Amino acid sequence: MVEIDISSDLEAVTEQIQKGVEELQELDGKRHQLAQQIQNLNGIAMYLRGKEPPQESEDTEVLEGTNKES
């Protein structure tokens, strides 16, 4: 019968758990940073959209062109 070294197996599993937790924390930190960057870029995009000059719609231009010909 094969003997199992419980203490070394437990130590190996505990080490894998710790590595998994560290990797998860690192990925969560990166996710948080990326979410913050996206939120900041959305804010900048909204600001820049507000600074754009208003554009007339194509419908208005078509109507004006029709009235000039009449």
MOPAC internal coordinates of N, CA, C and O (Angstrom, degrees):
PM7 1SCF
backbone

  N    0.0000 0     0.00 0     0.00 0    0    0    0
  C    1.4509 1     0.00 0     0.00 0    1    0    0
  C    1.5305 1   109.63 1     0.00 0    2    1    0
  O    1.2310 1   120.62 1   -39.09 1    3    2    1
  N    1.3292 1   116.42 1   140.91 1    3    2    1
  C    1.4483 1   122.05 1  -177.87 1    5    3    2
  C    1.5177 1   108.93 1   -81.40 1    6    5    3
  O    1.2310 1   121.76 1   -49.23 1    7    6    5
  N    1.3059 1   114.23 1   130.77 1    7    6    5
  C    1.4729 1   118.40 1   178.18 1    9    7    6
  C    1.5292 1   109.59 1   -86.24 1   10    9    7
  O    1.2310 1   121.01 1   -38.47 1   11   10    9
  N    1.2924 1   115.67 1   141.53 1   11   10    9
  C    1.4625 1   122.21 1   179.39 1   13   11   10
  C    1.5188 1   107.77 1  -108.25 1   14   13   11
  O    1.2310 1   121.58 1   -51.18 1   15   14   13
  N    1.3336 1   114.58 1   128.82 1   15   14   13
  C    1.4624 1   119.39 1   177.01 1   17   15   14
  C    1.5244 1   107.47 1   -92.34 1   18   17   15
  O    1.2310 1   121.21 1   -87.50 1   19   18   17
  N    1.3095 1   115.29 1    92.50 1   19   18   17
  C    1.4655 1   121.48 1  -174.43 1   21   19   18
  C    1.5196 1   111.94 1   -59.93 1   22   21   19
  O    1.2310 1   119.79 1   137.42 1   23   22   21
  N    1.3074 1   118.00 1   -42.58 1   23   22   21
  C    1.4658 1   120.06 1  -175.97 1   25   23   22
  C    1.5277 1   111.46 1   -65.82 1   26   25   23
  O    1.2310 1   119.21 1   140.32 1   27   26   25
  N    1.3311 1   119.12 1   -39.68 1   27   26   25
  C    1.4648 1   119.89 1   179.71 1   29   27   26
  C    1.5374 1   110.53 1   -73.71 1   30   29   27
  O    1.2310 1   120.18 1   143.89 1   31   30   29
  N    1.3349 1   117.26 1   -36.11 1   31   30   29
  C    1.4657 1   120.44 1   175.77 1   33   31   30
  C    1.5210 1   110.93 1   -63.40 1   34   33   31
  O    1.2310 1   120.97 1   136.57 1   35   34   33
  N    1.3274 1   115.75 1   -43.43 1   35   34   33
  C    1.4643 1   120.50 1   179.17 1   37   35   34
  C    1.5227 1   110.19 1   -63.59 1   38   37   35
  O    1.2310 1   120.75 1   140.07 1   39   38   37
  N    1.3227 1   116.17 1   -39.93 1   39   38   37
  C    1.4667 1   120.50 1   179.19 1   41   39   38
  C    1.5374 1   110.22 1   -64.27 1   42   41   39
  O    1.2310 1   120.26 1   137.53 1   43   42   41
  N    1.3362 1   117.11 1   -42.47 1   43   42   41
  C    1.4625 1   121.24 1   179.84 1   45   43   42
  C    1.5330 1   110.84 1   -64.88 1   46   45   43
  O    1.2310 1   120.45 1   136.69 1   47   46   45
  N    1.3242 1   116.74 1   -43.31 1   47   46   45
  C    1.4621 1   120.59 1   179.84 1   49   47   46
  C    1.5251 1   110.42 1   -65.96 1   50   49   47
  O    1.2310 1   120.03 1   138.36 1   51   50   49
  N    1.3174 1   117.55 1   -41.64 1   51   50   49
  C    1.4690 1   121.63 1   178.52 1   53   51   50
  C    1.5272 1   110.60 1   -62.05 1   54   53   51
  O    1.2310 1   120.50 1   140.55 1   55   54   53
  N    1.3210 1   116.64 1   -39.45 1   55   54   53
  C    1.4626 1   120.82 1   178.59 1   57   55   54
  C    1.5282 1   110.23 1   -64.96 1   58   57   55
  O    1.2310 1   119.86 1   138.48 1   59   58   57
  N    1.3250 1   117.87 1   -41.52 1   59   58   57
  C    1.4621 1   121.06 1   177.57 1   61   59   58
  C    1.5270 1   111.37 1   -64.74 1   62   61   59
  O    1.2310 1   120.54 1   141.85 1   63   62   61
  N    1.3043 1   116.57 1   -38.15 1   63   62   61
  C    1.4661 1   120.58 1   177.12 1   65   63   62
  C    1.5152 1   109.98 1   -62.10 1   66   65   63
  O    1.2310 1   120.31 1   134.08 1   67   66   65
  N    1.3243 1   117.02 1   -45.92 1   67   66   65
  C    1.4622 1   120.87 1  -179.57 1   69   67   66
  C    1.5252 1   111.23 1   -62.01 1   70   69   67
  O    1.2310 1   120.40 1   138.00 1   71   70   69
  N    1.3428 1   116.84 1   -42.00 1   71   70   69
  C    1.4651 1   120.04 1   177.94 1   73   71   70
  C    1.5239 1   110.62 1   -64.00 1   74   73   71
  O    1.2310 1   120.53 1   139.72 1   75   74   73
  N    1.3274 1   116.60 1   -40.28 1   75   74   73
  C    1.4592 1   120.45 1   178.48 1   77   75   74
  C    1.5166 1   112.07 1   -63.39 1   78   77   75
  O    1.2310 1   120.44 1   137.76 1   79   78   77
  N    1.3247 1   116.77 1   -42.24 1   79   78   77
  C    1.4672 1   121.35 1   178.75 1   81   79   78
  C    1.5253 1   110.44 1   -64.17 1   82   81   79
  O    1.2310 1   120.11 1   137.13 1   83   82   81
  N    1.3343 1   117.39 1   -42.87 1   83   82   81
  C    1.4609 1   121.09 1   179.18 1   85   83   82
  C    1.5271 1   110.96 1   -63.13 1   86   85   83
  O    1.2310 1   120.51 1   137.56 1   87   86   85
  N    1.3341 1   116.62 1   -42.44 1   87   86   85
  C    1.4561 1   120.43 1   179.05 1   89   87   86
  C    1.5237 1   110.93 1   -65.22 1   90   89   87
  O    1.2310 1   120.63 1   139.22 1   91   90   89
  N    1.3239 1   116.41 1   -40.78 1   91   90   89
  C    1.4569 1   120.67 1   178.30 1   93   91   90
  C    1.5290 1   111.09 1   -63.12 1   94   93   91
  O    1.2310 1   120.30 1   137.99 1   95   94   93
  N    1.3168 1   117.03 1   -42.01 1   95   94   93
  C    1.4673 1   120.50 1   178.91 1   97   95   94
  C    1.5255 1   110.68 1   -64.38 1   98   97   95
  O    1.2310 1   120.52 1   140.26 1   99   98   97
  N    1.3400 1   116.61 1   -39.74 1   99   98   97
  C    1.4609 1   120.41 1   178.74 1  101   99   98
  C    1.5301 1   110.99 1   -64.38 1  102  101   99
  O    1.2310 1   120.99 1   134.59 1  103  102  101
  N    1.3345 1   115.71 1   -45.41 1  103  102  101
  C    1.4613 1   119.62 1   178.98 1  105  103  102
  C    1.5259 1   112.07 1   -65.07 1  106  105  103
  O    1.2310 1   120.59 1   142.34 1  107  106  105
  N    1.3315 1   116.48 1   -37.66 1  107  106  105
  C    1.4624 1   120.23 1   178.34 1  109  107  106
  C    1.5280 1   110.50 1   -65.21 1  110  109  107
  O    1.2310 1   120.73 1   141.23 1  111  110  109
  N    1.3310 1   116.22 1   -38.77 1  111  110  109
  C    1.4639 1   120.01 1   177.01 1  113  111  110
  C    1.5172 1   111.23 1   -63.24 1  114  113  111
  O    1.2310 1   120.79 1   137.22 1  115  114  113
  N    1.3403 1   116.10 1   -42.78 1  115  114  113
  C    1.4662 1   120.04 1   178.01 1  117  115  114
  C    1.5214 1   110.71 1   -65.12 1  118  117  115
  O    1.2310 1   120.30 1   140.29 1  119  118  117
  N    1.3401 1   117.03 1   -39.71 1  119  118  117
  C    1.4630 1   120.97 1   178.51 1  121  119  118
  C    1.5242 1   110.47 1   -61.68 1  122  121  119
  O    1.2310 1   121.42 1   137.29 1  123  122  121
  N    1.3395 1   114.89 1   -42.71 1  123  122  121
  C    1.4636 1   119.59 1   179.83 1  125  123  122
  C    1.5294 1   110.38 1   -63.62 1  126  125  123
  O    1.2310 1   120.14 1   136.77 1  127  126  125
  N    1.3354 1   117.33 1   -43.23 1  127  126  125
  C    1.4628 1   120.59 1   179.01 1  129  127  126
  C    1.5225 1   111.30 1   -62.95 1  130  129  127
  O    1.2310 1   120.58 1   137.78 1  131  130  129
  N    1.3279 1   116.50 1   -42.22 1  131  130  129
  C    1.4568 1   120.50 1   179.93 1  133  131  130
  C    1.5279 1   111.18 1   -65.34 1  134  133  131
  O    1.2310 1   120.40 1   138.50 1  135  134  133
  N    1.3227 1   116.84 1   -41.50 1  135  134  133
  C    1.4632 1   120.53 1   177.65 1  137  135  134
  C    1.5249 1   110.42 1   -62.08 1  138  137  135
  O    1.2310 1   120.31 1   140.65 1  139  138  137
  N    1.3266 1   117.01 1   -39.35 1  139  138  137
  C    1.4644 1   121.10 1   178.93 1  141  139  138
  C    1.5212 1   110.82 1   -66.45 1  142  141  139
  O    1.2310 1   120.24 1   138.52 1  143  142  141
  N    1.3385 1   117.15 1   -41.48 1  143  142  141
  C    1.4663 1   120.71 1   178.13 1  145  143  142
  C    1.5266 1   110.99 1   -62.66 1  146  145  143
  O    1.2310 1   120.58 1   137.62 1  147  146  145
  N    1.3232 1   116.49 1   -42.38 1  147  146  145
  C    1.4636 1   120.36 1   179.21 1  149  147  146
  C    1.5242 1   110.24 1   -63.50 1  150  149  147
  O    1.2310 1   120.59 1   138.08 1  151  150  149
  N    1.3205 1   116.48 1   -41.92 1  151  150  149
  C    1.4625 1   120.52 1   178.94 1  153  151  150
  C    1.5302 1   110.51 1   -63.57 1  154  153  151
  O    1.2310 1   120.29 1   137.90 1  155  154  153
  N    1.3297 1   117.05 1   -42.10 1  155  154  153
  C    1.4645 1   120.35 1   178.36 1  157  155  154
  C    1.5224 1   111.30 1   -64.44 1  158  157  155
  O    1.2310 1   120.32 1   137.33 1  159  158  157
  N    1.3381 1   116.98 1   -42.67 1  159  158  157
  C    1.4614 1   120.33 1   179.42 1  161  159  158
  C    1.5225 1   111.34 1   -65.78 1  162  161  159
  O    1.2310 1   119.89 1   142.99 1  163  162  161
  N    1.3274 1   117.82 1   -37.01 1  163  162  161
  C    1.4640 1   120.74 1   175.84 1  165  163  162
  C    1.5225 1   110.45 1   -61.97 1  166  165  163
  O    1.2310 1   120.23 1   139.07 1  167  166  165
  N    1.3293 1   117.16 1   -40.93 1  167  166  165
  C    1.4586 1   120.88 1   177.77 1  169  167  166
  C    1.5117 1   111.73 1   -63.30 1  170  169  167
  O    1.2310 1   120.36 1   137.30 1  171  170  169
  N    1.3185 1   116.92 1   -42.70 1  171  170  169
  C    1.4645 1   121.23 1   178.45 1  173  171  170
  C    1.5215 1   110.26 1   -64.16 1  174  173  171
  O    1.2310 1   120.58 1   137.21 1  175  174  173
  N    1.3403 1   116.50 1   -42.79 1  175  174  173
  C    1.4669 1   120.25 1   179.48 1  177  175  174
  C    1.5261 1   110.88 1   -61.90 1  178  177  175
  O    1.2310 1   120.14 1   138.26 1  179  178  177
  N    1.3244 1   117.34 1   -41.74 1  179  178  177
  C    1.4639 1   120.37 1   178.47 1  181  179  178
  C    1.5274 1   110.32 1   -63.44 1  182  181  179
  O    1.2310 1   120.07 1   137.89 1  183  182  181
  N    1.3178 1   117.48 1   -42.11 1  183  182  181
  C    1.4679 1   121.65 1   178.73 1  185  183  182
  C    1.5206 1   110.02 1   -60.81 1  186  185  183
  O    1.2310 1   120.77 1   132.86 1  187  186  185
  N    1.3383 1   116.13 1   -47.14 1  187  186  185
  C    1.4600 1   119.95 1  -177.84 1  189  187  186
  C    1.5271 1   111.41 1   -66.52 1  190  189  187
  O    1.2310 1   120.17 1   143.26 1  191  190  189
  N    1.3338 1   117.27 1   -36.74 1  191  190  189
  C    1.4649 1   119.70 1   176.66 1  193  191  190
  C    1.5289 1   110.47 1   -61.79 1  194  193  191
  O    1.2310 1   120.89 1   143.43 1  195  194  193
  N    1.3269 1   115.91 1   -36.57 1  195  194  193
  C    1.4606 1   120.12 1   179.12 1  197  195  194
  C    1.5149 1   112.65 1   -69.10 1  198  197  195
  O    1.2310 1   119.83 1   156.12 1  199  198  197
  N    1.3321 1   117.94 1   -23.88 1  199  198  197
  C    1.4611 1   122.15 1  -179.71 1  201  199  198
  C    1.5240 1   113.04 1   -88.49 1  202  201  199
  O    1.2310 1   120.10 1   169.16 1  203  202  201
  N    1.3391 1   117.41 1   -10.84 1  203  202  201
  C    1.4604 1   120.50 1   179.26 1  205  203  202
  C    1.5197 1   109.63 1   -67.62 1  206  205  203
  O    1.2310 1   120.40 1   -36.70 1  207  206  205
  N    1.3282 1   116.85 1   143.30 1  207  206  205
  C    1.4751 1   118.25 1   175.36 1  209  207  206
  C    1.5192 1   109.10 1   -67.86 1  210  209  207
  O    1.2310 1   120.53 1   -34.74 1  211  210  209
  N    1.3196 1   116.59 1   145.26 1  211  210  209
  C    1.4666 1   118.80 1   179.91 1  213  211  210
  C    1.5202 1   110.34 1   -63.16 1  214  213  211
  O    1.2310 1   120.91 1   -42.39 1  215  214  213
  N    1.3206 1   115.86 1   137.61 1  215  214  213
  C    1.4654 1   120.62 1   179.31 1  217  215  214
  C    1.5146 1   108.40 1  -106.72 1  218  217  215
  O    1.2310 1   121.39 1   -42.22 1  219  218  217
  N    1.3258 1   114.95 1   137.78 1  219  218  217
  C    1.4615 1   118.84 1   177.93 1  221  219  218
  C    1.5136 1   108.11 1   -75.84 1  222  221  219
  O    1.2310 1   120.65 1   -34.81 1  223  222  221
  N    1.2976 1   116.36 1   145.19 1  223  222  221
  C    1.4555 1   119.43 1   178.56 1  225  223  222
  C    1.5201 1   109.74 1   -75.83 1  226  225  223
  O    1.2310 1   120.26 1   -20.10 1  227  226  225
  N    1.3238 1   117.11 1   159.90 1  227  226  225
  C    1.4649 1   121.40 1   179.61 1  229  227  226
  C    1.5191 1   110.64 1   -64.91 1  230  229  227
  O    1.2310 1   120.19 1   148.65 1  231  230  229
  N    1.3292 1   117.24 1   -31.35 1  231  230  229
  C    1.4578 1   120.46 1   179.62 1  233  231  230
  C    1.5222 1   111.04 1   -61.04 1  234  233  231
  O    1.2310 1   119.93 1   138.21 1  235  234  233
  N    1.3293 1   117.74 1   -41.79 1  235  234  233
  C    1.4610 1   121.61 1  -179.64 1  237  235  234
  C    1.5151 1   110.20 1   -65.01 1  238  237  235
  O    1.2310 1   119.97 1   138.09 1  239  238  237
  N    1.3383 1   117.67 1   -41.91 1  239  238  237
  C    1.4576 1   121.00 1  -179.79 1  241  239  238
  C    1.5223 1   110.97 1   -65.22 1  242  241  239
  O    1.2310 1   119.83 1   141.19 1  243  242  241
  N    1.3219 1   117.92 1   -38.81 1  243  242  241
  C    1.4531 1   121.46 1   178.89 1  245  243  242
  C    1.5267 1   110.07 1   -65.27 1  246  245  243
  O    1.2310 1   120.03 1   136.38 1  247  246  245
  N    1.3177 1   117.54 1   -43.62 1  247  246  245
  C    1.4539 1   120.43 1   178.91 1  249  247  246
  C    1.5204 1   111.95 1   -63.75 1  250  249  247
  O    1.2310 1   119.71 1   139.74 1  251  250  249
  N    1.3082 1   118.15 1   -40.26 1  251  250  249
  C    1.4631 1   121.16 1   179.32 1  253  251  250
  C    1.5185 1   110.80 1   -65.94 1  254  253  251
  O    1.2310 1   120.89 1   140.13 1  255  254  253
  N    1.3218 1   115.91 1   -39.87 1  255  254  253
  C    1.4743 1   120.16 1   177.63 1  257  255  254
  C    1.5092 1   112.10 1   -64.16 1  258  257  255
  O    1.2310 1   119.74 1   143.66 1  259  258  257
  N    1.3253 1   118.09 1   -36.34 1  259  258  257
  C    1.4562 1   122.96 1   179.62 1  261  259  258
  C    1.5267 1   109.96 1   -68.86 1  262  261  259
  O    1.2310 1   119.94 1   140.41 1  263  262  261
  N    1.3312 1   117.71 1   -39.59 1  263  262  261
  C    1.4631 1   120.70 1  -178.33 1  265  263  262
  C    1.5223 1   111.23 1   -68.97 1  266  265  263
  O    1.2310 1   119.04 1   147.63 1  267  266  265
  N    1.3004 1   119.43 1   -32.37 1  267  266  265
  C    1.4730 1   122.43 1  -179.07 1  269  267  266
  C    1.5256 1   110.78 1   -69.55 1  270  269  267
  O    1.2310 1   120.26 1   147.07 1  271  270  269
  N    1.3340 1   117.10 1   -32.93 1  271  270  269
  C    1.4526 1   120.44 1  -178.53 1  273  271  270
  C    1.5081 1   111.64 1   -74.90 1  274  273  271
  O    1.2310 1   119.11 1   155.03 1  275  274  273
  N    1.3048 1   119.30 1   -24.97 1  275  274  273
  C    1.4691 1   122.48 1  -174.60 1  277  275  274
  C    1.4843 1   112.11 1   -72.91 1  278  277  275
  O    1.2310 1   120.10 1   180.00 1  279  278  277

